[in-house]
Amino acid sequence: MATLQERKTHRRAILEALYGAVEANRPDVSGATLGDDLALPEADLAAACAYLAGEGLVAVEWTSHKTPARATLTHEGIRLMEAEEEERGG
């Protein structure tokens, strides 16, 4: 079981990866790619995606095994990431 800090780190990494995909004109990312690129175990990836989906920040297509097949930022997710980028002076 991941610690609270690890769970927050996983969620942040997913948001940043999906935002990078949006910036590169790739509207969604496969769950396998997210897991591989971020080196996240399947259970941690699924838990983080479920949390972010519950917050309305990402949309997830789930496999029959309850793992993310594809994920994309929602409009709210993009707005959040853009606001954070502006705060950093980007």
Stockholm file with secondary structure:
# STOCKHOLM 1.0

chainA/1-90         MATLQERKTHRRAILEALYGAVEANRPDVSGATLGDDLALPEADLAAACAYLAGEGLVAVEWTSHKTPARATLTHEGIRLMEAEEEERGG
#=GR chainA/1-90 SS CCCHHHHHHHHHHHHHHHHHHHHTTCCCEEHHHHHHHHTCCHHHHHHHHHHHHHTTSEEEEECTTSSEEEEEECHHHHHHHHHHHHHTTC
#=GC SS_cons        CCCHHHHHHHHHHHHHHHHHHHHTTCCCEEHHHHHHHHTCCHHHHHHHHHHHHHTTSEEEEECTTSSEEEEEECHHHHHHHHHHHHHTTC
//
